[in-house]
């Protein structure tokens, strides 16, 4: 074995950089070989491209798309060019890429090709049990020969040809006997992947079944084929041998390659003891091809990333001992030299029977085709133009990435000029429907209609509908109503950080799936849509979720006459808010081995509530119990006969809901029976984030929000959607959210459309006396007004200013009219009516500044979990959101 050490001279992409910049993805280099007459290296790709490179500079010499499918094999013909074949075609090209001839095979089963000892004929192996003879000069098949097995690979030396098969056997054929099989060797258990002959030595590599999988055999078989083939030795190669090549410079030196890039140079006479190991840097791609020059000085490796690597032991390796020069194309001078200042009369005029454009009447109209597309500035900035073709590099392309990943990431650029192909009548009808709708802009249900044959879901340009800079959630799945609350929880940065840090070993963990979904929302681009299928799958495995009616049963849809008893969306989203916070508390506590009260949801949403119970039947001592509450429900008065000027504000109603006193009947332990009880609930601490449920259980509750239920056609006992504003008249449907001019209008006279004044404030303050349990809620237009209204606080008081950061509204658009129902089939009409009855949820969120500025610290302060921080000091900046 030689003591020369090999090293990599250079590695170049088979596809030029301009082609990659145009979005053409590189193809794996599946074949490499060296030219037998010039200093060239040939490569073939999976897509049928054949290219040649000058050695040792690896400068591109020629490139041609020789086949429309995978190139199976290729051989260099001295002084002629390159013979290549696919399953259906045989083509001969010159070194410059000019095609001499092409022959199409009807059987379409060609696998390999080998030149005979004269160089005038080629032997073609087939997957069927046949061998074919081809005349190289004419490019035609001149004969066939039947064999007992198929042929996967071939190699020859002198008068002997070795043919490997899928059955693991190697047939030794002799030209002197008409290529009849003189010997048959059973080398491997699986298919033969590579064979090579050198002098009297034959080596082979194959496949083997191991643990139910087909892998490369870890043993290289060596045979002596002088008189009768006999096994000489087995060379172990634990990486799995995929290619074999003898070093022609030495008599017994062998190169063994694995698809992971490992190259072993060994001497077969020493049983593999004297060897050298190398590693081809394929950057995570597989090593797919290898070639050794006739001099043994140059080695070419091709990988799955579209790169060819040139290795050698010398700085200036030679491919052949006596190579001819490579022709360089001549530069043809133009017929006339013209520039921007030249006259058009200098251009040659060719004779034609057609009328020139200058001879046509100026008023004549003729078809010239579609107007050119306007190239947006994003493309023009990085475009490289060659002649009249412009190439734009794909900034997201990375070697070793999954196929199609770069395409999906630049979908926003590729479809920047795409607009919805909606007819003028449909567009006019949609705009008219929005104008006549009772809902203001931002509350409509937007349905995306995209033909299935246009483009994939992953490549759809959602930025046409998503005008924000954040990723969205898919709303086309069952139980996707939870997306509204998931978005709210995601935009609480302190909670998001704690959920992302949660790790446990439970198979169905809701907190883990929330963390995965938050991670997708964080790294997702503007046009990305994240799917919460894994979160819904984990939610279905929790029994409490089904017991609370949070999930729809898909099995009832296929049962005729079966109906699902599910609560309205407004009640379901409130129940889900309670459930998801309690479930994350339990899972975080179990993972951190701490009580649930010490977890992130409890620290963020939790507040201590003291419940005092007193028996009214006898004089007993009061019982006091403290608990942690994560949310608060609004409690509405039962008496609606209240003058308009005495109507309670949101702050007064919230103050009564936070501190309640009620008479009920319950179990009294000292009396040992059910007795009338008086219960009082008071707050002991204020949460950082206040979650408020609107708790509208009856249509009459809308009265306190400024809506007359009778004008909406709602009957007492029905459950309508919530609305955060007061409405007045249907004559101004698109009225802005500003106070109306007629402030003395009574609430009974209010119609359900025009806004009088918003009842839900954006800022309010809470002052809590920890000793007496008294609470005071003050609302205002801004933080300063709230602080002034609260006034100075005592030393025992706890104060906080809350700012509205999120609002989830339940929207119902009412019944469909005859114009909307026209043209719908019964199935579509039933679905549309069901959607109108059920309604949809709309979430409005004011994100924190950390979601815009990525340079801020990753773990924000717990005191400011919502919108931008409020002024600190006596008043802690906090947030609240309403469901």
N, C-alpha and C positions, 0 to 999 in steps of 0.2 A: 504493500500500500504506500502511496505517496505521502511524504511529509509536508506537502504544501498545504497552507491554511487558506480557506476560502473566505471571501468577504463580499458584501454587497456593494456593487459599483453605483447603481442608481435604480430607482423605481419610478415609472411613469404611468399615467393613466392611458388606457387604450382609447377611450373617448377623449377628444380634445376638450380643453377647458371651455371653449366657446360653445360646444354642444351641451356641456353640463350647465353652462350659464343660461342656455335657452330652455332649461327644464327637462332635458333628456337624461334620464337616470342611467348610470353606468351599468353595463351588463357583465356577468361573470366571465372570466377568461377561462374557457374549458379546455383549450388546446394551445400548445406552443410547439414550435419546431424551428430549426435553423435552415437557412438556404444552403444548398450544396454547391453553389457557384459564385455567390456574392456574399459580402459581409452584412447579411440581413438576418433579422429574427422575425418570425411570423407568429401571429396570434389569431385565434378564432374565439368568438363570443357566443353566448347562449342565443342571441337573436340573429345570428347568421353573418355578422360583420367580420371581415378578414382584413388585418392590418399588418404592415411590415415596418420595421424600425432598423435604423442603421446602428451597427455595433462598432465601438462601445458607447457612443454618445446617446444612443436610443432616441435619436431624432426621427420623427415620423417621416417615412418615405412614401407610403401609399396606403390607401384605405378604400375598401369597396364593400358594399352590401351584397355579398355573393349569394346568400340563401335567405329564404323567408322563414326558415325554422332552424333548429339546432344543428350545428356542424358536427357530424359524427367522427370524421377523421380527415387528415390532410397529409400530403406528401410533397416534398420539394423535388422537382424534376430539373436536373442540371441543364442549364442553358435555355430552359423553356419558361419555367414559372412554377406555379403551385397548383396541384391537383387536389380538389376538395370535394367532399360528398356529404350530403344529408341523407335522410331516409328516402327521399324521392328524387334528388337531383345529383348529377355529377358535372362539375364545371372545372374548366382549366383557365387560369388567369395568368397574365404576364406579371413580372415583378412590379410593373407600374400600375396594375389593376385592370388592364384591358382583357376582356373575356374572349378567349379563342373559340370555345364551343360550350354547349350545354346539352346534356342528355338526361331525359326524364325517365325514371323507372316506374313501370306500372305496378310492380309488386310492393313497392314502398316499404322495404324491410332491410335496407342496407345498413350495416353497422360499422364496418371498418374496411380499410384498403391497404394493400402491401404491393410493392413493386417486385417484379421477378428479377432473376439474376442478370437478364439481358438488358433491362431497362426499357423495353419496348412494349411490354404488357403489364397490366395491373390485375391483381387478384382481389376480388370483392367478396367480403364475408357478409352473410345475411342471417337474420334471426330465424328464418326458415332453414331447413336442412339442405342448404345448397351453397355452392361456391360458383362465382361467375368469373369469366375471363374477359378482359376489356383491352381493345387495341388503343393505345395512347394516342397514336397519330391521327386516327379517325374519330375517336371518342365513341365507339360503338361496342356493344357486347358481342363477342364472337363465339361464346360457348358457355355452357353450364355443366356443373358436375354435382351429383347427389351425394350427400353425406349423411351419416347416421345421427349427428347432433348439430346443433346450431353453432354459430361462431360469434363471440363477443369481442375478441381482440386477436391480433396477429402480429408476428414478428418473424424476420427471416435473417439467415446468415449463411452465405454460400448457397448450397443446394437444398437446405433444410428450411421448412416453414413450420412454426409452432402455432397452433390454433387453439385458443381457449374457448370454453363453452359455459353455459349457465348451469350445467350439471356438475361442475368442478373438475372436469376431465380436460386433458391437453392432448391433442392429436398431433403427432410428428409426421409431416408429409414431405416427400422428396420429389423434386422436379423431374428426376430421371425416371420415376415410375408414374408420371402423370398426376402427381399430387395425391396419390392414394395414401391412406393412413398406414404407415409402416409400424407405428407403435402408438399405444394409447395409455396415458398415465392418469391415474385418479389422484389428483394433487390435493384438492380441498373438498370440504363438505358442501360449500355453496358455490356461487358463480365465480369464475375467474375474472379478476378486474385488471390484471396487468401481467404480461410475460415479456421476457427479453432473452435473446440469444447472443452469445459472444464466444467465438471459437467453439469449444466443445461443452460449454457450460450453459445450462438452462435454469432460469430462476422464475418463480411464479408467486403471485399474491392473490388471495381470494377472500370470499366472505364465509362466515360461519354463524350459526345460530347460538346465541348465548342468553339465557334467562328469558326466552321468548322473544328476543329481538335479534335482528340481522345486523351484525357488526363486522368490521374488518378483522381478518385473522391476524393474530399476534405472532405468527410464525411465518417466515419466508422459506420456501422450499427450494433447494438447490439440487440439480440433477446433472449427471454426466451422460451425454448423448452420443458418444463416439461410436460404439458398436451396438450395444443394447442399453437403453436408458436405465440408469440406476440412481437411487438417491444417494447423494454425497453427505449432506448435512442439512440441518435446520437452524436458521438464524433467528433468535427471538427478537421481537420488536414490539414492546408492550403498548406503544401508541397506536398500533394497528396500521399495517402497510396498505396504502392505496395506490402507489406508483413505484415502479422499479426501472432503473436505467444503469447499464454498464458504463464504466468510464473507458472510452476507447483508447485512451492514452496508456492504459495499463491492462494487463491480461486478466486479472481477477478482482479488480476494484469495482464495487457495486455501490450505487446510491439508492437508499431506501427512504421513501417519503411518506408522511402521514398527512391527513387532511387538516390537522391542527398546526401545520407549519414545521414540524420536526423533520430534520434531514439527517440521516445517518450514513456516513461514508465508511465502508468496511471492506475487508478482504475476505472473500468467501473461503479461501483455503485455510484461514486461521480460525474458522468457526465463529467469526464475528468478535473475536477477542481483541484484535487490534483495530480500533474504530475511532472515528471523530464525529462529534454530534454538533449540529448547527440548528438555528431557529430562524425561519423566515418571518419577518415582521409583517404580518397580514392585517394588523390592527383589528383583530377580532373576526376577520373573515376566514373562510376555509381555503386551504391550498388545493387547487383543482387540477393543475397541469404542471408538467416539467419537461424540459428538453435539454440535451447535452450536444454541444457542437462536435463536428467531426474531429477537431483537434483535441478535444477534451479540455479546452481552456475556458470556455464560456458556458454558463448554465442559465437558463431562463425559466422562471417560475411564474405562473398565473394564479391569481386569487379570485375569490368571489366578489370582491369590491371593485373589480374592473381595472386592477393594476397589474403590470408585468414587472418583475424584479430581475435584474441582471446581476449575476454573481460570477466571480472569477477569482483566480489566484494571482493574476497579474493586473497591472493598471491598464495595459493595452492588449486585451486578449484577441485572438484570431479565431474566426469561425472556420475557415478552411486554410489548408496549407498553401493553396494557389488560387486565390479568389480573383475574379474579374471585377472591373470597376462597375459601379452602379450608375446607370444613365440618369442624367438630370434633364428634365423637360426644358425645351427652349422657350424663351420669352418672345412671343410674336409681337412685332410692332403694330400699332393700330393703323388703320387705313389713312387716317388723318389726325393730326394733333390738334385738339381743340380744348379750350378752356372757357371760363365764364365770359371772357372779353372777345372771344372769336365770333366771327359772323357765321350765321347758319348757311350761307351760300358756300362755305368751304366744305360742308358735309356732302359726301357722294350721294347722288340720287339714282335709285335703281328703277328700272323700267317696270311699270305695273299698269294693268288695265283699270284699276280702281281710281276713283276720283280722289285727289288729295283733299285734305281738310281745308286748305286755303281756297279751294275752288268751290266749296259748298256755299249756298246762300246763308247769310248770317241769321236769318229767321227760321231756318230749318231745324226741326226737333228730331233728335235721334236718341236711342237708348244706349247708355254707356255703362249700365250695371249699377250695383250698389255703391253709394258713396263710401270713401275710406273711413275706417274707424278712427276716432280721435284717441291718440295715445295719451293717457293721463300722465301728470307730472311725476308720479311715483315711479313709473316705468322709465320715463325719459332720463331720470337722474342717474340711474345705474346701467343704462343700456349700452352695449357694445355693438356697433353696426359694422357689418361686413357686406359691401356692395349695397344691396337693397334689403337685406335681412338684418333685423335687430335681435340681439340676444340679451336677456335680462337674467342675471344670476339668481338662483334661489337661495335667499339668505338663511333658510331653515334646513338646508341639506347638510347632513352629517354622515360620514362613512360609518357603516355598521348599524345604522338605524333601521327600524322596521320599514318594510316596503309600504309606500303611500303615506308615511308620517309627514314628510316635508310637504307633500301635496295638500294634505289637510290643514297644515299650519298656515299656508299661504292662500287659502281659499278666499279670504277677504280681498286679496289683491287680484286674484284671477277673475273674481266675479264683481269687481268694483263697478263695471259698466252694466251689470245685469240689472234689469228692472222687471217688475212684475208685468207679465204679458196678460193684461186684463183689457177687455174690449171697452170702448168708450161708453157704451150703454151700461155695462156692469159697473164701471167706475162712477158714472153719474148716479146710478141707482144707489150705490153704497154711500156716496156723499149725501144724497138726499135723505137716506135713512138715518144717518148720523145727525143731520140737521134737525129732523123731526123727533129725534129720540129725547126722552126725558133725562138721560144721563149726560153729565158734562164730559168733556174730553179727558181721557185718562182712566175712565171707568168702563169702557166698552170691552166686550169679549172679542179679541182679535183671533181669527181663524186663518192659519196659513194653508193655502191650497197650492201644492206643488206636485206636478206630474211625476209619477214614479219612474218614468223612463228618461228623465232629464239628467239627474245627477244623484249621487248617493247621499244618504242622510248626513254622514260625517263631513261631506264636502259642501253642504248647503250653506249659503251665506245668510246667517241669522242676524248679522249686523244691520241688514235692511229693516229689521223689526226691533232690534235691541239698540236703542239710542244711547245707552249708558256705556261705561268703560268696564263693566263687570260681566262675568259669565252668568249664564242662566241655567234654569232647571227644566227638564222635559216635563210637559204637562199632558202628554198623550197617554200616560199609563193610568191604570186603576189606582185609586187612593192617592192620587197626586195632589189632592187639596192640601196636604201637609207641607207642600213646597213654600207656601206663604209664610208659615211660622219658621221653617228652616232658614229662609233668607233673613228673617229678623234675628234669629239666634246667631247666624254667621256674622252679622254686622255689629255684634257686641264683642269687641276685640279681646277683652280679658277672658270672657267665656270661650271664645274661639281658641285662644292659646292653650287653655287648660284642657279642652277636649282634644286638641291635636297632640298633646303630650300623653294622653291616656293610652295604656297598653295593657291588655289582659289576654288570657288564654281561652276564654269562653268562645264557643262556636258561634252563638247568636248573641252578640253584644251590641246593643243599640248605640252606646257611646262610641265604640270602635267604628261602626259604620258612619256615624255622624262625623267622626274625625276624618275618615277617608273622603267623604263627600265635601267637607270643608277644604281639604287639601286640593281636590279637583277644582273647586270654585276659586281657590287662591291662585293656582297656576294656570287656570284657563284664560284663554284670550277673549277678546270682546265677542267674537262670533262663535264661541264654544258653547255647546249645550251639554250639561252634565246630566247623567242618568242616575237616579236614586233607586235602581232596582234592588241592589243589595240591602239597602236600608229597609225597603218595603218587605224584603224576604225575611229579615230579622224581626221586623215588627209583627209579621204573621205568626212567628213562633212564640210570642209572648201571650199568655192566656188573658192577662188583664186587658190587653188592647182589644181583643174580641169581645170581652164581657162589657166593655164600655161602649161598644158599637162604633169603634173607630175604623173598622175595616169592612169593606164590601165583600160579600161572598160571591166569587165568580161562578160557583156551581149552580146557583139559583137562576142564572141567566139562561141556562139551557133547559130549565124545567118549565113547561108550559103552565101558566096560571100562578106560578110562584112569585111572591113579592118579597122584597127585602125591607124589613122594618128598620130603616136607618133614620136617625135624627137629622134635622136640617144642618146645612153646612156651618151656620153660625154657631150652633151648639156643639157640633163635632170638633170644630177647630178650638173651641174653648176647652172641651174635654181633653183634646190632644195636648194642649199647652200644660194642663195639670199633670197629665200622664208622663210626658217626656221629661219634665223637670224632676219629678219624683223618681223616674226610672234611672236617669243619669246620676242622681244622688246615690241611689243604691249601688249602681255598678261602679262608680268612682270610689265609694267607700269600701266596697269589697276588694277592689284592686289595690288601694292604698292601705288597707287594713286599718281603717279609721272609721269613726261613726259618720253617718250620712250628714250630720249637721256641720261637719268640718270640711265638706267638699266645696268645690267651686260654685255649683248652682245655689247651695244654701248660703254661702257667703255673699253672693251677688243678689239673689232674689229674696232670700229669707229674712223674715222679721219675726220677732218674738211677740206672740199674742197671749195675753193673760185672760182666762175665762173664769169668772166668779159666779158660782151657783148658790142660790139661797132658797130654802124651802119656805113657802108661804103658808103651809099648814100648821107648822109648829116653829117655836123659836130654837133653831139649831145653829150651830156654828157654820159660817160660810166655808165652802170648799173652793179652793183656788187651784187652777191647773194651767201650766204654761206649755205652749206648743209652738212649732215653727210653721209659719204660713208663707207660701211662695207666690200667692196671688190673692187678689181681692175682687169680689163681685159687687157691682153697684146694686143698691137696694132702693127701689122706687116707692114713693108714697102711694097709698091706695086711694086717697081722696084727690079727684081731679078738679073739684070745684074751687080752684084757687085763682084769684085775680092775676092778670098778666103782670102787674108790677110787683106782685109778691111771689112770682114763680121762682123756685130755688135755682140757683146757678149750679154749674158743675162742681165747683169747689164746696158748696154747702151740701150737695148730695153726696160727694165723696167723704166729707167730714162725718156725716151721719152713718155712712157705710163702714168707715174705719172704726167707729166707736158705736156699738149697738147695744141696746137693752131690749129684751123681749121676754114675754111670759109664755111658758110652755108647760107641758105636762111630762114628767119623767120619773125615773126611779129615784127614790130617796132612801139612802142606806139606813140612817137612824130610824126612820119610820117603817122601814121594811115594807115598802109599797110604793105605788105610783101616786105622786102628789103634784099639785101645781108648783112650778118652780119659776124663779126669776133669774135669768142669765144675763150677765153683762160681759161684753168683750171690749178690751182696750189694748192699744199698742204699747209695747215696752221698748221697741227699737224701730228705727227706720231703715228700710232696705236701700241698697245702692241703685237698684233698678226696680221700679214699681210696675208690676204687671196688673192691669185692670181689665176685667171682663165686663163688657157692656151688659150681659145677663138679661137680654130682652127675651123673655119667655112668652109674652103675649103682645098682640098688636096694640093694646092700650098703652104699653110702655113707650111707644114711639111718641106719645104726646109730650113727654118730658124732653124729647130731643127737638121739639118744634115742628112735628108733623101731625097733621090731622088724619088718622087712620081711615075715617069714613070717605074722605076724598080720594084715597088710594084704592078704594074698593075692598078694604080688609075688614073682615068680621072679627068680633071679639073672640079670642081663643086661638086665632091663627098666629103663626110665627113668621113675622116679616124680617127682611134684612135690616141691618143697622145703618144709620146715616148720621154723620157727624155735624150736619148743618140744618138750619131751618129753611124751608122752601115756601114760596109764596104763590106765584102765578105761572100757568102753563104758557102764557103768551111770550115769555122771554126765556126760551129753553137754555141758552148758552150764557146765562148771567154769571158774571165772575163772583168769586167768593168774597164779597164785600158786604157791609151792612146796607140794608135797604134804606130808602128815603123815608118811608112811612114807619117810624119807630113805634107809633101808638097803636098799630094794628094788633088786634087780639090774636091769641094763638088759635082760637077756633076758626078765625077767618083766614088763617094761613093756608094757601094752596101748596101743593107738593112740588113746586119747581123753583121759584125765585128765592135766592138766599136773602134772608133778613139780616142775620148776624150769626157768626159761628158760636155754637154753644160749647164746644170742646176747646179749652184754651191750649195755647202752645207752651205756656210757662205757668207754674203755680208753686207755691211754697207750703211747707208743712212744718208746724211748730208743735213739738211734743213735750209735755211736762212729765218727766219720768216718775215724780213722786205721786202726783194726783191722778195721772193717767189722762189728763185733759189733752185735747188735740185741737189744733186750729189750722184750717186750710184757706189760703188766700191765693187768688189768681190775678194775673195781670198781663199786660201786653209785652213786657220785657223783664229781664232779670232785675234791673234797677227798680222798676215799679213794684215788683213783688217784695223786694227787700225793704223798701220804704213802707209798704202796707203792713208788713209783719211787725215792724218796730223793734225796739230793744227786747231782748229775751233774758229771762232769769238764768241764774247759774245752773239750775237743775234742768233747764230745757234743752232739747235737741232740735236743731233746725236744719232744714235741707230745702233746696230749690230744685224742682224737677222740670225737665224740658222734654217736650214731646219728640221722640225719635222714630216712632213707627206706629202705623195705623193699619189694621186689617179690616176691610169692609166686605160685607156680604151683599152682592149685587143681584137683583132680580129685575129683568127687563119687562116682565109682564107677558101676556098672551100674544100670540102671533096673529096678524091680521090676514085678510084674504089675499092681499097682494104678495105677502111673503110666502104664503102657503101655495101659491100658484106655481105649477111646474114641478113640484116635489113628488117623488114616489112615496107610497105609504110608509116604507121603512125609514126613509130619511125624514119624513114628516114627524113620525113618532119620536125619533131621536131628537129632533129639534125642539119639539114640545117638552120632552123630558129635561133637556138642558135649560129651557126657559123656566120651568117650574123649580128645578134645583138651584139654578143660579150659579154664580162663580165668585171667587174671592179675589180681591184686589189689594195689594200691599203697597203702601207708600213708606219709604225709609229715608232717613237722613243719615248718610254714612259718616263715620268718624274720620278725622283727618289722616289717621294711619293707613287708611285704605287708599289714599291718594299718594301720600309721601312715603315711599319705601325706605327712606333713609332714617326714619325714626326708629326708636327702640322697639324690639319685637314684643316685649311683655309690657303692655301699657299699664298705667295706674288703675287700681281697682276703683278708685273714687270717680273716675270719668270713663265709664264703660260704653257710653253711647255716642252722642254727637260731640262737637268740639267742646273742650272743657270750659265750664263756667268759672267766674272769678272765685278763687278760694279764699278762705278766711273763716268768718263765723258761719257762712253758708257753704256747704259742700256741694260741688257740681254733680248732679245726678240726673237720671233719665227715667222716663216712663213710656210705656206704649199700651195701646188700647186695642182690644179684640172685640 
